[in-house]
Amino acid sequence: MEIQRKKCSANKHSDTNAVSYCQACDKYLCSKCQNFHSELFEDHTIYKLDKDLKEMFINICKENNHHIKLDFFCKTHNILCCSSCICKIKNDTYGKHRDCNVCLLKDILDEKKNSLQDNINLLENLSKNLEQTIKELKVTFDKINENKEELKIKIQKIFTKMRNAINEREDKILLELDEKFDSIFIKEDFIKEIEKMPNKINSSLEKGKALQKDWKENNINSLINDCLNIENNIKEIGKINNGINKCYSNENIKINIDFKEKEINNFLEKIKNFGEIITEEGNFNLYKDFKIGLKEPIYNLNYHTGNVLILTVLNDGRLVSGARDNSIIIYNNSTYKPDLIIKEHKGGIFCISQLSSGCLASCSEDKTIKIFEIKGVKYEILQTLKYHKNSVYRIIELKNNTLVSSSKDSSIIFYKKDKSQYNIDYKISTDGSCCSLIQTKNNEICYSEYNNNKICFLI
């Protein structure tokens, strides 16, 4: 019910703003009416509109057009009600609790008083246990979220493997196609050789006529050498003619690729249905097959004390992980127990890459890149790179053995190896924090800018 800007309920003062409200009379009063009303009805409660807004209607029924004191209690709906609510005549406004179990407020007072103590005891127990419950809930949520992230990494690895296999097959078919055309038809270089033929023929012809016209046997070596050159040119021209004849003889040969539509559709259908999310009870880390879901794990690797941020595999097949506990762990192939625990960083490990030399490169929240030499269950730090001003997110090795790193400091740095040490080659500034970093098949450097939501390419 609106309280502000109410007018006095008296007809004579209907244009005057009300300053108070009488609950018993359900009337708004201006300052004049308030003084008269207080003298006339001393037992009525008057509420100031500018002070008593919260208390004003606390005991008044809030149903439309009732404005009557709440003197009853509906046991059926567990709610206070007024005489209009229990009216025998029922319509949209009146008689909503006509057929309910209704009693006077005083008749329910003892019952509510007795239940109050039970409710207080319940609230006290909830208050004692709530803090512990919240802690346990946070731990449970962290475990669930960690499992979810592990599954995402698993999914990405599986589909990366599939994409790599498809790309390799595509490259192989394209190469076979080039080889097939080259074995049957002429190459582009052959056309260039043919274009040189007129000049070679004219040159040889002019040379031959000149020799015939001015034949001097006093320089036999020169004469024979010029004749040999003409003969060699004729042989070369003959080979080109043979190639031309081969081209014309094979021009009606057609080469096609046998892509069967049924096989393509079956393959695409299998991809659509690949993977399955299965919900079961239990923890999960490493699974017995490629199905995606909550299943019984082969191993639970719980050696980190912080969130695992990166997983990769060494050339010798060993699993490697890096985490927010500032450690890198290399696991045994058979037992999946740690072969090696490396704690040289002072921040979380975001990326681990094995270089073509066999060394490991790791980058961290501590703004550094470290190069390790791994020898079985031992390691040695070869170099620490400190060129970034913030967390280093990715470190990769390009096909030309150059190292590249990306960072939260909005930069990408290229490193060249001089003898046994990497030194900065050049640095590129970007528009935002650089997260992902890869080299494409076309040798482009592709990186993502986290806070700008965009992907960029460097050639």
C-alpha positions as MATLAB code, in Angstrom:
seq = 'MEIQRKKCSANKHSDTNAVSYCQACDKYLCSKCQNFHSELFEDHTIYKLDKDLKEMFINICKENNHHIKLDFFCKTHNILCCSSCICKIKNDTYGKHRDCNVCLLKDILDEKKNSLQDNINLLENLSKNLEQTIKELKVTFDKINENKEELKIKIQKIFTKMRNAINEREDKILLELDEKFDSIFIKEDFIKEIEKMPNKINSSLEKGKALQKDWKENNINSLINDCLNIENNIKEIGKINNGINKCYSNENIKINIDFKEKEINNFLEKIKNFGEIITEEGNFNLYKDFKIGLKEPIYNLNYHTGNVLILTVLNDGRLVSGARDNSIIIYNNSTYKPDLIIKEHKGGIFCISQLSSGCLASCSEDKTIKIFEIKGVKYEILQTLKYHKNSVYRIIELKNNTLVSSSKDSSIIFYKKDKSQYNIDYKISTDGSCCSLIQTKNNEICYSEYNNNKICFLI';
ca = [
       0.000    0.000    0.000;
       1.425    3.431   -0.919;
       2.117    5.837    1.946;
       3.910    8.760    0.386;
       2.037   11.829   -0.904;
      -1.283   10.805    0.663;
      -3.983   13.462    1.082;
      -6.154   14.040    4.129;
      -9.232   11.766    4.204;
     -11.519   14.655    5.327;
     -13.508   16.119    2.436;
     -12.808   19.666    3.570;
      -9.035   19.067    3.560;
      -8.794   16.704    0.579;
      -6.183   18.945   -1.101;
      -3.955   19.013    2.007;
      -1.119   16.499    2.464;
      -1.637   13.994    5.272;
       0.934   13.879    8.090;
      -0.366   10.843   10.001;
      -2.581    7.766    9.809;
      -5.107    6.290   12.240;
      -5.086    2.513   12.037;
      -8.388    2.103   13.916;
     -10.254    4.481   11.602;
      -8.246    3.724    8.473;
      -8.016    7.468    7.870;
      -5.214    9.757    6.731;
      -5.017   12.972    8.758;
      -3.640   16.450    8.064;
      -2.163   18.462   10.945;
      -5.550   20.058   11.834;
      -7.461   16.776   11.733;
      -4.728   15.059   13.733;
      -5.099   17.450   16.687;
      -8.893   17.136   16.670;
      -8.741   13.328   16.244;
      -6.307   12.882   19.169;
      -8.604   14.795   21.505;
     -11.697   12.933   20.309;
     -10.207    9.366   20.234;
      -7.531    9.166   22.893;
      -7.267    5.353   22.665;
      -6.529    5.294   18.898;
      -2.962    4.764   17.678;
      -1.704    7.504   15.406;
       1.280    6.791   13.078;
       3.478    9.580   11.743;
       3.913    9.188    7.994;
       7.531   10.405    8.088;
       8.636    8.174   10.986;
       6.428    5.128   11.502;
       6.244    3.689    7.993;
       7.512    0.233    9.018;
       5.083   -0.160   11.910;
       2.120    1.449   10.259;
       0.473   -1.602    8.699;
       2.110   -4.363   10.692;
      -1.183   -5.469   12.260;
      -3.396   -4.622    9.290;
      -4.535   -7.163    6.685;
      -2.748   -6.596    3.402;
      -5.537   -7.979    1.210;
      -7.014   -5.432   -1.177;
      -9.731   -3.194    0.368;
      -9.574   -4.911    3.796;
      -7.484   -2.560    5.992;
      -8.763   -4.468    9.013;
      -6.830   -5.602   12.067;
      -5.462   -9.168   11.925;
      -7.401  -10.859   14.758;
      -7.488  -14.443   13.438;
      -5.123  -17.254   12.499;
      -5.740  -19.712    9.657;
      -4.281  -23.091   10.677;
      -4.910  -24.509    7.205;
      -2.587  -22.004    5.504;
      -0.496  -21.024    8.563;
      -1.237  -17.315    8.093;
      -2.802  -14.360    9.945;
      -6.122  -13.098    8.629;
      -8.895  -10.624    9.363;
     -12.683  -10.787    9.642;
     -13.063  -10.006    5.915;
     -10.857  -13.006    5.115;
     -13.270  -15.373    6.904;
     -16.428  -13.679    5.668;
     -19.198  -16.144    4.682;
     -19.627  -14.368    1.357;
     -16.796  -15.438   -0.939;
     -15.544  -13.507   -3.973;
     -12.199  -12.316   -5.361;
     -11.561  -10.116   -2.312;
     -13.522  -11.553    0.626;
     -13.950  -14.967    2.203;
     -10.684  -16.573    1.041;
     -10.383  -18.439    4.360;
     -14.106  -19.042    4.824;
     -13.790  -22.847    4.743;
     -10.421  -23.065    6.580;
      -9.595  -24.084   10.158;
      -9.548  -20.627   11.759;
      -9.048  -19.609   15.421;
      -8.452  -16.451   17.440;
      -4.886  -15.283   17.819;
      -4.907  -15.889   21.580;
      -5.900  -19.533   21.009;
      -2.779  -20.215   18.979;
      -0.386  -18.265   21.207;
       0.663  -21.163   23.484;
       1.182  -23.492   20.535;
       3.462  -20.981   18.827;
       5.314  -20.349   22.076;
       6.036  -24.074   22.510;
       7.206  -24.488   18.911;
       9.410  -21.413   19.273;
      11.838  -23.253   21.571;
      12.123  -26.130   19.120;
      12.849  -23.677   16.332;
      15.482  -21.905   18.441;
      17.217  -25.237   19.155;
      17.134  -26.082   15.451;
      18.627  -22.703   14.486;
      21.388  -23.073   17.099;
      22.370  -26.481   15.692;
      22.301  -25.107   12.151;
      24.461  -22.180   13.203;
      27.051  -24.497   14.808;
      27.258  -26.813   11.801;
      26.930  -24.222    9.043;
      30.583  -23.095    9.001;
      31.852  -26.677    8.792;
      29.254  -27.465    6.139;
      30.430  -24.525    4.042;
      34.069  -25.677    4.296;
      33.152  -29.216    3.298;
      31.025  -27.904    0.439;
      33.948  -25.821   -0.887;
      36.271  -28.841   -0.752;
      33.680  -30.955   -2.563;
      33.204  -28.258   -5.204;
      36.979  -27.989   -5.771;
      37.212  -31.760   -6.277;
      34.298  -31.746   -8.710;
      35.755  -28.798  -10.615;
      39.194  -30.448  -10.736;
      37.642  -33.611  -12.143;
      35.776  -31.548  -14.743;
      38.992  -29.824  -15.867;
      40.768  -33.203  -16.112;
      37.972  -34.484  -18.322;
      38.216  -31.406  -20.544;
      41.949  -31.991  -20.991;
      41.220  -35.632  -21.837;
      38.620  -34.613  -24.434;
      41.004  -32.077  -26.003;
      43.815  -34.665  -26.242;
      41.520  -37.221  -27.893;
      40.153  -34.790  -30.493;
      43.617  -33.309  -31.124;
      44.801  -36.837  -31.904;
      41.858  -37.307  -34.286;
      42.492  -33.969  -36.031;
      46.194  -34.771  -36.410;
      45.344  -38.146  -37.983;
      42.936  -36.504  -40.463;
      45.493  -33.790  -41.341;
      48.218  -36.400  -41.883;
      45.927  -38.414  -44.175;
      45.053  -35.263  -46.141;
      48.743  -34.411  -46.600;
      49.524  -37.960  -47.741;
      46.724  -37.993  -50.362;
      47.787  -34.574  -51.703;
      51.393  -35.753  -51.993;
      50.339  -38.952  -53.781;
      48.248  -36.867  -56.182;
      51.237  -34.660  -57.057;
      53.440  -37.719  -57.622;
      50.803  -39.388  -59.820;
      50.407  -36.322  -62.082;
      54.172  -35.869  -62.322;
      54.643  -39.485  -63.413;
      52.041  -39.269  -66.217;
      51.971  -35.650  -67.373;
      54.553  -32.932  -67.877;
      55.648  -30.657  -65.038;
      55.519  -26.885  -64.992;
      59.332  -26.736  -65.371;
      58.966  -28.629  -68.653;
      56.881  -25.792  -70.109;
      59.685  -23.379  -69.269;
      62.164  -25.631  -71.079;
      59.909  -25.734  -74.157;
      59.749  -21.922  -74.174;
      63.537  -21.911  -74.553;
      63.427  -24.209  -77.631;
      63.055  -21.499  -80.368;
      66.137  -19.665  -79.112;
      68.144  -22.906  -78.868;
      67.175  -24.014  -82.379;
      67.898  -20.607  -83.928;
      71.170  -20.330  -82.066;
      72.321  -23.795  -83.153;
      71.185  -23.156  -86.734;
      73.055  -19.870  -86.988;
      76.157  -21.427  -85.442;
      76.052  -24.355  -87.875;
      75.686  -22.090  -90.963;
      78.488  -19.897  -89.753;
      80.787  -22.881  -89.294;
      79.904  -24.276  -92.721;
      80.533  -20.958  -94.402;
      83.810  -20.237  -92.673;
      85.228  -23.706  -92.227;
      88.895  -23.403  -91.303;
      90.726  -26.586  -90.514;
      93.656  -24.794  -88.971;
      91.744  -24.885  -85.584;
      90.425  -28.429  -85.425;
      89.714  -28.459  -81.647;
      87.454  -25.444  -81.887;
      85.609  -26.791  -84.930;
      84.915  -30.181  -83.348;
      83.878  -28.597  -80.038;
      81.347  -26.310  -81.832;
      79.953  -29.309  -83.726;
      79.581  -31.264  -80.486;
      77.653  -28.354  -78.915;
      75.259  -28.320  -81.883;
      74.782  -32.102  -81.619;
      74.136  -31.903  -77.854;
      71.544  -29.162  -78.414;
      69.818  -31.366  -81.005;
      69.752  -34.270  -78.511;
      68.255  -32.000  -75.819;
      65.677  -30.739  -78.300;
      64.919  -34.371  -79.149;
      64.251  -35.161  -75.477;
      61.903  -32.204  -75.234;
      60.082  -33.412  -78.365;
      59.716  -36.835  -76.771;
      58.228  -35.152  -73.695;
      55.789  -33.235  -75.887;
      54.752  -36.439  -77.630;
      54.280  -38.117  -74.213;
      52.101  -35.214  -73.096;
      49.890  -35.472  -76.186;
      49.670  -39.253  -75.934;
      48.580  -39.065  -72.252;
      46.299  -36.039  -72.473;
      43.175  -38.182  -72.496;
      44.153  -40.023  -69.304;
      41.924  -38.948  -66.407;
      42.895  -39.159  -62.727;
      40.231  -39.104  -60.017;
      40.015  -39.610  -56.253;
      37.713  -42.330  -55.002;
      35.770  -40.679  -52.170;
      32.714  -42.861  -51.683;
      29.769  -40.855  -50.414;
      28.517  -43.727  -48.273;
      31.894  -44.072  -46.541;
      32.069  -40.309  -45.966;
      28.578  -40.247  -44.436;
      29.360  -43.259  -42.231;
      32.583  -41.592  -41.075;
      30.811  -38.320  -40.263;
      28.075  -40.198  -38.394;
      30.706  -41.968  -36.294;
      32.305  -38.621  -35.432;
      28.905  -37.189  -34.422;
      28.348  -40.062  -32.000;
      31.952  -40.382  -30.804;
      32.400  -40.173  -27.043;
      29.858  -40.698  -24.313;
      29.290  -38.919  -21.019;
      28.434  -41.469  -18.334;
      27.550  -40.469  -14.785;
      28.550  -42.966  -12.120;
      29.670  -42.765   -8.514;
      33.373  -42.648   -7.751;
      36.527  -40.653   -8.390;
      38.116  -40.456  -11.805;
      41.524  -39.619  -13.320;
      42.926  -42.076  -15.876;
      40.514  -44.429  -17.646;
      40.660  -47.793  -19.360;
      39.274  -46.599  -22.680;
      38.377  -43.471  -24.641;
      34.829  -43.169  -23.319;
      34.263  -39.846  -21.658;
      32.572  -40.208  -18.291;
      32.792  -40.943  -14.603;
      34.192  -44.461  -14.417;
      36.434  -46.521  -12.197;
      39.973  -45.074  -12.566;
      43.104  -47.091  -13.225;
      45.192  -44.726  -11.089;
      44.485  -41.734   -8.845;
      47.458  -39.373   -9.050;
      47.249  -37.230   -5.912;
      50.863  -36.079   -5.603;
      50.265  -32.365   -6.215;
      49.001  -30.091   -3.422;
      47.650  -27.441   -5.819;
      45.475  -27.336   -8.914;
      47.043  -29.167  -11.886;
      47.459  -26.652  -14.759;
      49.313  -28.653  -17.453;
      49.698  -32.280  -18.570;
      51.984  -33.541  -21.321;
      53.888  -36.675  -22.361;
      57.650  -37.049  -22.845;
      59.235  -38.748  -25.847;
      59.900  -41.794  -23.645;
      56.155  -42.035  -22.873;
      56.268  -40.716  -19.313;
      53.473  -38.429  -18.108;
      54.455  -34.950  -16.875;
      52.295  -32.556  -14.853;
      52.695  -28.995  -13.561;
      50.574  -27.385  -10.833;
      49.926  -24.320   -8.708;
      52.056  -25.861   -5.930;
      55.079  -24.670   -8.036;
      56.152  -28.233   -8.838;
      56.706  -30.389  -11.958;
      56.224  -34.154  -11.583;
      57.430  -36.836  -14.019;
      55.637  -40.165  -13.466;
      56.857  -43.715  -13.916;
      55.429  -45.431  -17.011;
      54.422  -48.582  -15.128;
      53.432  -47.496  -11.618;
      52.502  -43.835  -12.285;
      54.379  -42.964   -9.104;
      56.728  -39.956   -9.312;
      60.106  -40.679  -10.904;
      61.102  -37.071  -10.431;
      59.699  -34.031   -8.595;
      61.124  -30.680   -9.705;
      60.596  -27.653   -7.431;
      62.655  -24.891   -9.028;
      59.877  -22.398   -9.847;
      58.363  -19.956   -7.339;
      54.928  -19.857   -8.961;
      52.355  -22.067  -10.643;
      53.459  -23.992  -13.761;
      51.440  -22.994  -16.848;
      53.257  -24.868  -19.627;
      55.812  -27.666  -20.122;
      57.356  -28.410  -23.553;
      59.931  -31.008  -24.537;
      62.402  -29.539  -27.026;
      63.955  -31.272  -30.019;
      67.145  -31.607  -27.950;
      65.227  -33.683  -25.387;
      65.384  -30.936  -22.750;
      62.289  -29.635  -20.955;
      61.225  -25.971  -21.077;
      58.768  -24.808  -18.417;
      57.176  -21.411  -17.847;
      55.594  -20.107  -14.685;
      53.648  -17.550  -12.741;
      57.041  -16.417  -11.336;
      57.786  -14.630  -14.696;
      60.564  -17.078  -15.642;
      61.298  -19.844  -18.171;
      63.560  -22.695  -17.085;
      65.400  -25.165  -19.321;
      66.054  -28.608  -17.748;
      68.084  -31.579  -18.914;
      66.328  -34.788  -17.845;
      68.442  -37.883  -17.241;
      66.205  -40.717  -16.066;
      65.294  -39.849  -12.471;
      67.703  -36.892  -12.258;
      67.675  -33.400  -13.702;
      69.910  -30.378  -14.181;
      68.938  -26.726  -14.717;
      70.694  -25.497  -17.853;
      69.297  -21.952  -18.007;
      66.744  -19.552  -16.511;
      65.239  -16.894  -18.845;
      64.014  -13.713  -17.099;
      62.812  -11.429  -19.883;
      59.078  -11.193  -19.092;
      57.554   -8.789  -16.546;
      54.531  -10.944  -15.632;
      53.304  -14.561  -15.662;
      54.550  -16.573  -18.647;
      51.677  -18.634  -20.083;
      53.202  -20.584  -23.005;
      56.607  -21.706  -24.298;
      56.931  -23.499  -27.670;
      59.747  -24.524  -30.013;
      59.373  -23.592  -33.692;
      60.369  -25.843  -36.574;
      63.638  -23.881  -36.926;
      64.425  -24.600  -33.203;
      63.658  -21.011  -32.144;
      61.904  -20.723  -28.763;
      58.853  -18.445  -28.421;
      57.079  -17.429  -25.204;
      53.852  -15.531  -24.493;
      52.978  -13.676  -21.309;
      50.415  -11.791  -19.295;
      52.632   -8.709  -19.802;
      51.228   -8.367  -23.379;
      54.378   -9.507  -25.146;
      55.767  -12.368  -27.263;
      59.521  -13.036  -27.119;
      61.653  -15.011  -29.621;
      64.882  -16.694  -28.416;
      67.854  -17.894  -30.479;
      70.277  -20.557  -29.233;
      73.932  -19.505  -29.290;
      76.129  -22.493  -28.484;
      74.488  -23.883  -25.320;
      72.505  -20.799  -24.208;
      69.250  -19.172  -25.372;
      69.320  -15.397  -25.795;
      66.525  -12.994  -26.698;
      66.322  -12.398  -30.454;
      63.447   -9.935  -30.584;
      60.285   -8.962  -28.725;
      56.771   -8.153  -29.997;
      54.266   -6.046  -28.034;
      50.603   -7.064  -28.235;
      47.304   -5.395  -27.355;
      46.492   -7.742  -24.454;
      47.635  -10.648  -22.298;
      48.851  -13.499  -24.528;
      47.584  -16.942  -23.521;
      47.631  -19.699  -26.132;
      50.539  -19.868  -28.573;
      51.058  -22.308  -31.501;
      52.842  -22.638  -34.849;
      50.505  -23.567  -37.699;
      51.251  -25.905  -40.620;
      51.936  -22.798  -42.723;
      54.650  -21.767  -40.199;
      52.555  -18.860  -38.910;
      52.668  -17.963  -35.210;
      49.137  -17.936  -33.826;
      48.333  -16.481  -30.398;
      45.257  -15.446  -28.430;
      44.748  -12.234  -26.459;
      42.842  -13.095  -23.286;
      41.303   -9.736  -22.374;
      40.501   -8.784  -26.007;
      38.784  -12.057  -26.960;
      40.696  -12.327  -30.236;
      43.148  -14.596  -32.069;
      46.065  -13.097  -34.000;
      48.642  -14.377  -36.508;
      52.312  -13.562  -37.035;
      54.037  -14.603  -40.265;
];
